Amino acid sequence: MRRDTLIQLCSTGVMLVCLAASGVLAVQITGSAARHKLVYSIKAEEGDPPQVSLGIAMGAFRGIFVNYLWIRANELKEQGRYYEAIDLASTITKLQPRFPRVWAFHAWNMSYNISVSTQTLPERWSWVQAGVKLLRDEGIPANPNEMLLHKELAWIYLHKVAGWTDDANQYYKAQNAGEWTIVLGPPPKQTPESRRDRDAAIELYATWLQKIADAPSTLVEAIGLEPKVRLLVDRLRSEVDLGLDFEMLRRYERQVVVNERSGELLARPVNYSDRGAALRDLVNDPSLADAWGVLLAHTRKRLLIDVYHMEPERMIRYTRKYGPIDWRWPSAHSLYWSARGVERGIIRKYEGNARDFDFLNTDRIVMQSVQDLYRYSDIYFDFYTWVMQPTNARPTLMMMPNIHFIPSYKMILYEVEERGGIFENTRERPFTVMGMGYENFMKDAIRHYYRAGYVKKAEDAKDELFQWEGKNRNDFSQIDEYAKPINEFIANELKDRVGSPNVALSEITGALQAAYNFGLLAGDDDRFRSEFEYAKSFHLAYMNKQYRDVVAQGGGEFRMGMVSRNFRLFAARVFGVYLQAISPEEAKLVYARAPEDLKRWAYDQLVAMYKEVLDSNPSTPSFDSEFPEPAGMEAFRQERQRILEEEQQGAQGLDAR
């Protein structure tokens, strides 16, 4: 056999072996790609635009076609033709679902460009939500380890919903709070211990979430755990026409809060339909209490996983890591998605692709989310008003600082430094933006400690900040600044910052908390008056400054919604939250020492909290003897209604635009 013939035969044999091997491997690779959602669309579905069919038909030239569509979508956006840009972006995501920047472009268009072009608050919120859902429900599942999409989703929550630049932001915050009260149920009630102790607060919230994480994953498992679940599900479907979804949870929570508020003087009458009455009877049936507990936990778990694409165990882990997260506040979700994005990015990072990952801005969102949770996440939300949905009301949403998140910021900085991130080599550099950010954050925290009456904590935090090794060293005047006594340090920090919403919220609420805690409860009348008057004067200065600024800028008064413009109302709301955090014995002392105006604001709340308990127990004094009704309550209730209506008119102004 000639040498050439032998070579040809050997080559043919090798080729056949390679073809056979490629056929086997191709099947395995195709299967793996399908399992991991790494395949492109191979057929158009009903309702898809014609560009999808055209792109699929172009085969190997699909990439060129997609590039053309991407250029065209950007042009349409620049021309303000947002809806047409959305259509093209949708086409691109169908043809190349692993093109992350198109998902981000698409979501931004919805949440920012289109939302502000609509006329009513519900329309605006629906478009903001459309951007959130696009990333959360489609973009991230198609690109589960893509940090960019996690960052973009987190930014929408942090900037658009939790921020203050959109004049509909108060509406967004209330809608988010209402939605997550339904999804997870009302958060656990704070105790005096959890108010004081960070670990106790974290444990309280982690235990609350653990019940959902440990819930049965399937309905069969739920029935096996509690057989009456089957009866409850059957009756919900046949008598109330409800499945195991968000609507069932909404209707349940509505009935629960109606039950809770039914004894109040200002409770709204409820006209039940036949199905509404059937649900009321199911909710109030004591024989079904255990079944409700199992079914609700199962439904919440499935909703988190299947609809919101969130992991209960990760939510618990972040609670234990960062602090007692209240998921009704939007920054809780920006923290979840940005931290998840960092963790997903880390597992893909190696030396050769490190530049492809935007750890810098994603880590910043993690830090900013924790800052925001400190500034605003101790909230009171009037879920009753929100879920009853009267046409002429807006629910109360009051934010106060949550000091349990203060230690989290420094922990994040050092975590980033340890893995060589944005805080690297700070000790060798005289100035860093991250160092300045932490210093400003801690100065705000020091002011809040001091204003709330925790002077020793404020002094310790000031000394720790001065000795912190990451502190910027480009300003030598700070040596003299930190050497000042704490009261002078605070006064110097407040210069020219009276118009800052963050500073105002911290100063006013801190002073009011000190007035109630170290004044009324401690029996120090001088301390109460001085702290209360400081809060009142700072409130007036802030409102005057904000009014001048927003009128001069022609931007409306939306930033003033952060703190109620009526100081009496704001002070009363802080007082109401404070009463919920102390024991009945302490509430009695505080009530007895409070001025008559505060007593009137608090009286109906105290009726709801204690009257039934005290009057039904023969071994305790009656409610009227412990909390006597202040004079002039009937006239005050009319005045209160007027004040609330005046406040709501400001929130409704957008509906007319």
N, C-alpha and C positions, 0 to 999 in steps of 0.2 A: 504494500500500500504506500502510495507516494506521500511525502511529508505534508504537502499542501492539503491533500484530502483528509489526512489525520487531523490537521489543525481545524479544518472546517467542521468535521464531525464532532470534535471536542467542543468547539464554540457553540455548535447547535445544541449539544447536550446541556452546556452551561446555561444557554439562553432558555431552554425548556424548563430547567430546574428553577431559574429565576422567575419565569412567568408563573410557574406553579406556586412558588413561595409568595409572589406578589398577590396572586389571587386569594390565597389563604389570609395573608396579612391585611389585604384590602377589606375583607369582610370584617375582621376584628377591629380595624381602625374605624370603619364606617359605623360599626355598632357602638364603639366607645365614643365617637363624636356625637352620635345621636343621644346616647345616655347623658352626656355632659353638655348637650345643647350647643355643639360647636359646628353645626351644619347650617348652610344658607337655605333660604326658601327654594324649593324645587317646583312648586306649583302655586298658581294664584288661587286665592279663595274668593268666594262670592262677596261682592261689595268692594273688592280691592280696585284702586284706580288702574287705568290701562297701562301706566308706566311700569307697574309690577310685572305684568305679563311680558311687556317688552324687555325689561331687564333680565328676566329669567330666560327668555328666548335668545338673548345675546351670548349666553354661555360664558366663555373665557373673557369676553369683552365687557362683562358686567361691571368690572371695576372702573373702566373708563366712563361708562354711562352714569354710574353713581357719582363720580367726581363732577360730571356735568350738572347733575341734579343738586349736588351740594353747593356748587358755585351759584346756581340759579336761586336756591333757597336763601342764601346770604344776600343776594341782590334784592329779593323780594322783601326781606326783613328791613334792609336799609331804606327801601321805598315806603315802608309802613304798611305793606300788604301782608299783614301777619297771618291771616287765615289761609292765604295761598301758600305762604311759607310753611305752615303747619302741614298742609296736604303733601308737599314735597318731602318734608322731614319724615312723615309717616311712611311714604314710599321707600325712602332710604333705609329706615329701620327694618322694614320688611325684607328688603333685598340684602342688607348687610347688618344684621342685628348686633354684631360685635364691632360696631363703629361708635365708640362711646361719645364722641363729641357731638354726634347728631342727636343722641338722646338728651344730652345736656342743653343743646341749642333748642330742641323741641320743648323741653320742660320750661326753660327760661322764657320762651315766647309766651307760653300759656300763663305762667304765674306772674310775670312782670308786664309784658307789653300788652297782651289782650286784656288782662284783668283790669288795668287802669282805664281802659277805653270803654268799659261797660258803665251802666247808669245806676244800678242799685247795689246795695251791700250783698245780698245773696248771690247776685251774678258775679260780683268780684270774688267772693269766697269760692264759688264753684270753679272758677278758672285757676285760682291759686291751688285748690285741691287737685285740679286736673294735672297740673305740673307735678305735684307731689306723687300722685298715683302713677303717672307715667314712669317716673324713675323707680319708685318703690315696687310697683306691681309688674313692670315689664322690663325696664332697662337693667336694673340690678339683677333680677333673676337670669337674664340673658348674658350678663357679664358679672358673675357673682364675686369676682375678686378685683374688680375695677375700682380703684380708689377715687378716680375722678367723679364717678357717678355718686358714690357715697358722699363726697365732699359737696357736690352740687345740691343733693337732697338736703343735707344738713344746713347748707347756707339758706335755702328757702325757708326752713323752719326758723333759723336764727335771725335772719335779716328781714324777711318779708312778714313773718307771723309774729315773732317775739319782738321785732324791732319797732321803731316809732316813726319811720319815714313815710309810711303809707297812711293817709288820713282815715283809712278804714281799719287801722290796726286794732282798735278796741273791739270791733266786731269780730275780727279774726280770732283774737284771743278768747273771747267768750265762746265762739263756736268750737274751738279746739278743746276748751275746758269742758264744755257740755258733752262733746263726743267721747272724750276719754273717761268722764264719769260713768258713761254708759258701758264702754268697753271693759273697764276694769272694776267698775263699781266705785262708790265713794271711797276715798283714801282713809286709812285708819285715823282715828281721832288722836290728836296729840295729847300727851299726858304732861303733868308738871315735870316729871323726870325726863321725858324725851325732849322737852323744851330746853332743859339745862344740859343734858348729856348727849353728845354726838353718837356714841356707841349705842345708847338706848334707842335713839331715833332711827338709826340705821337698822337695828334689829327689828323694830316695829314695822318698818316698811318692807324689809326683806321677808319677814314672816307672812305678811299680807300677800306678797307675790308668790311665795312658795306654795300657797294653797292652790293657786292656778297652775303652777308648774307640775304639781303632784296630782292634778286632776286626771281622771280617766281620759285616754286619748280617743277612744271610740265610744259610741253610744252603747254598744254591747257591753263594754267594760263598765260603763256607768250603771247600767241595769244590774249587772252582776254585783256591783258594790252596794246598790240600794234598789231593790226590786220595784219600789213604788215609782221610780223614774219612768218606767214604761207607762204606767197609768197617767202620770202627769203629762208626758209627751203626747199620748193619745188624746187627752182632753184638751191640751193646747191646740192641737190640730183640728179637732172636730168641733169644739165649742168656741174657740177664739180665732181660728184660722191663722195660727202662728207657727212658723218653723223655728229651727234652732239657729237664729241669726241675729244680726244687729237690731232689727226691729223688735224681736222678742225681748231682748235686753232693755231696749228703750222703753217699751211699754211696762216692763216689770219695774224698772227704776222709777218711772213716773208714778206708778201706783204706790210704791214704797214711800216716796216723798210726800205724796198726797196723804197717806196714812199718818205720817209723822207730823204734818202741819195742820191736820184736820181740827185740832183743838185750839189753834191760834185764833186770835181775834180778827186778823186780817186775811184769813184763809179764803181762797176763792171757792165758790160752790162748783161741784163737778156734776155735770149731767151725763150719766152713763148710758151708752147704747147697750144692746143685749150682749154683744161680745165684750164690751168694756166691763159690764157687770159680771160676766162669767170669769174674766181675768181677775177682777177684784176678789171674787170668792175663792179662786184658786190660790192667790197670793196670801189671803188671810186664813186659809184652812190649816189649822195647826198639825193635822195628821200628815200634811205634805211638806212640812218644814225641812226635814232631812233630805227629801227628794229634791226640793228646790236648791239646797246647798250643793248637792252633787251635780245637778244639771247645770246650774249657773257656772260653776267652776269649769265643767267640761266645755260649755259653749264659749266661755271667754278664752279658754286655751285654744280651741279650734279657730276662733276668730283671729287671735293674734298670729297664729301660724299660717293659716290659709288665706286670710284676707289682708292682714297688715304685714305679712312676711317678716315678723319679728319673733325672736326666740326668748321664751320666758326665762330660761336659765341664764341667758346673757343679760337680760334685764336685772335679774337678781345679782349677778356678778358685778355689774356696773353700780348697782345700789350699794353693795358692800365696799366697792372700791372708791367711789366718788362721794357718796353721801345719800341722805334720805330723799331720793328723787320723787318728786310729785309729777306724774306723767300728764297731768292736766296743763302744765306749763310748757309752751312750745320748745323751750331750750332743752328740755329733757330729751326730746326727739332729735334735736341737732347734736346733742352729746352722744346719743346712741348710735346714730348713723356715721358721724365723723370718727368716733372711737372704733367702730366696727370696720370702717374703711382703712384706718391705720393698721389694724390687726390683719386684715385681709392682704394689704399691701406688703406687709413684712414677710409673709410666707412666700411671696413671689420675688422678693428682692435678692439680687446677688450683685457682685462687683461690676459685672458687665452691663446691667440694666438699671443701676441705681439712679441715674439721671432721669429715667422715665417716670419716676414716682414723685408726686407732689406732696411729700411729707410736710414741707414747710407750711403751706396754707391749710392743710388738713389738721395738723397739730394745733395751729392757731385757732381753728374753729372749736377744737376740743377745749382749749383754754378759755376762749370767749364764752362757750356754753356754760362752763363752770362759773365764770364770773357772773353771768346772767342768772344762773340758779341762785347764787348768793344774793344778788341784788333784789330779786323779785319772787322767788318761788315759795315763800311762805304766804299762801294766798287764801283768801276767803272768796268763794264763788257761790252765788245764789242760784243753785241748780233748779230749785223749785220754780222760780220765775222763768228761767230759760226753757225748761221742759214743758211748762204749761203754755208757752208761746202766745202770750197776749199781744195784740196788735199794737198797743201803745206803751210797751214797757221794754226796758233793757235790763238784763240781769246785772247785779252788782258783782264786780270783779275787783277785789282789792289786793294789792301786792305789797309785801313787806320783805325786808332782808331776812335770809335764812343763814345764820352764822355758822351752821354746820358744814357749809361748803368752803369756808375760808381755808382750812388746811389742805384742801384738795388741789388748789392751784400750785402750791410749791411742790407737792408730790408729782404733779404732771411735769413740771420743769425738770426735775431731777430724773424722772423716767426718760424723758426725751434726751437729756444730756448723756445718760448711761448708754443709750444705743447710738450715740454719735449724731444727734439731730441738731435742731436749730439753736440749742443753747451751748453748743460745743465751743470750747476755748474762750468762754466768756471771761474767765479769770485773767486772761492775758490781754483783754481788750478793754479800753477805758469806757466804751459806750456800746450798748446793744439795745435794740428796740424791745426785745423780750425782757431784758432787765428793767427797762423803764416801765413796761407794762405791769410787771409784778410789783414794782415800787408804788405805782399809782393805785393798783388794786389794794395793796396793804394799807396805804394811807386812808383810803375810803373805809376799810375795815376798822382801822384804829379809831377813826371818827365815830363810827357806829357804836363800837364798844364804849367809848367815852360818853357819847350822848345817851346811851341806854343805861348808864349808871355803872358799868363795869370798868371802873377807872384802873384797877390793878391789871386787868387783861389788856387794856389800852397801853399802859406803860410798858408791860412786858413785850407786847407786839412791836412797839416803837423801838425798844432796845434791840430786839432780835433783828429787826429790819436794818438798823444801823450797822450791826455786826455781820450781816449777811455777806458771804463772800462773792456773790454774784452782783452786788450793787454796782451801779455805774459810778465811775470815779472821775468823770470829766467836770464835775461841779464841786469846787472846794467849799462853797458856801454851805453845803449841806452839813458840814461838821458843826457849824454854829446852830443850824436849824434843829438837828437832832439833840443838841445839848440843852435846848430850852425845856422848861417844865411842860408837862403834858397839856395844860390849858392854853399856854402860849403857842405850842406846836399846833394845836387844833385851830386856834384863831388864825394863825398864819396860813394854814392850809385852806381856809374858807375864803380867803381874799379872791375876789373876782369869780367865785364859783357858785354864787347864789342862784344863778340862772340855769345851772346844770340839773336836768331832771333826776339823774342818779343821786347827786348830792342832796337835792331837796327831799327825795323820798327817804333817804337814810337819816337825814337830820330830823325831819318832822316825826317820822315814826319812832325813831330812837328816843327823842325827847318825850313823846307821849307814853311810850312803854316805861320810861324811867319815872314819869309822873305817876303812873298807876302803880308800878311795882315798888318803887322806893319812896313814893309819896303817900298814896292812899293806903296801900297794904301795910306799910311800915308805920303809919300814923304820923308821918312828918308833913304837916300841912304847908310849911314854908317851902319844902322841896317840891311838893306837888305844884304850888302856884308858880314857882320860878321855872320849872320844866315846862309846864303847860303854856305859860306866857311866851317862853322862848319858841316853842313849836308854833304858836299863833303868829308871832312876829316874823319868823322865818317863812311861814306859809304866805303871809301877806307880801313880803319882799319877793318871793319866788313868783307869785302870781302877777305882780306888777311888772317884773322883768320879762316874764314869758309873754305877757300881753303885748308889751312894746315890741319884742322881737318878732313875734309871729305876724303882727299887723304890718310891721315894717317890711317883712319878707313876702307879704301877700299870700301866706300859706295856710290861712285858717288857724284854728285853735286846737288842732288835734293833739299837740304835744302836752297841752294842759290837762288832758284827760288822765295822765299818769297819777295825778293827785287831785282829788275832788276840789273844785273851786270853792265849795262851801266848807269852811273850816269846821263848823259845828258837826256837819255830816261826817267828815273824815275822822275827826276825833272820836265821834260816837262809834264808828265802825271799828277803829282800833280798840276801843274799849270793849266792844262786843267780842272781838277775837280774844282779847285778854281774859275776859270772864270765862270763856270756854277752856282756857288752858290752866285754870287754877281750881282748887278743890271747892266744894260747896261752902265749907267753913270759911275759907279765904274770901269767896265771893260775897258772903254775908258781911264780912268786915269792910271790904272795899265798897260795897253798895251803901253801907251805913255812913261812910265817910265821904262819899262822892257828893259833889254839888247837885242841886236839884235838876239842872238841865241834863246832866249825864244820867241821872236816875231815870228820867223820863225816857231817854233814848234806849236805856237798857231794860226797862221794866217788862215789856212784852216778850223780849227774848228770854228773860229769867222765868216768866210764866211758862213758856214752852219747855225750858230746861228742868225746872224743879217743882212746879205746882202739883202735878199729878203724883210725883214720887213722895213729896212731903205730906200731902193731904190724905194719901191712901195708907200711910203708916201711922198707927195710933201712938207709937212710941216716940215719934219726932214732933217737934213744934209744927204748927200749921205754916203754910206758905205765907199767909198774910202777916203773921207775927214776925217771920224772918225777913220778909221782903215787902214791907208795907207799900201800898200804891202811892206814888207821889201825887200831890195836888195838881189839878188841872190837866189830867190825862186825856180827857175827851177833846178839849181844845187843842192839845198838843198833837194828837193823832191827825187832826185835820191839817195842822201846820206841817207835820212831817210829810204827809201825802203831797202837799204843795211843793215842798223842797225836793222831794224825789222826782216829781213830774218836771220841775224846772231843770233838774240835772239830766233827765232822760231826753229832754228836747234837744240838748246839744248833741247827743248821740244819734238822734234821728235826722239831723240836718242833712246827712248824706243821701237819705232816701229820696229827697226831692231833686237831687242833682242827676 
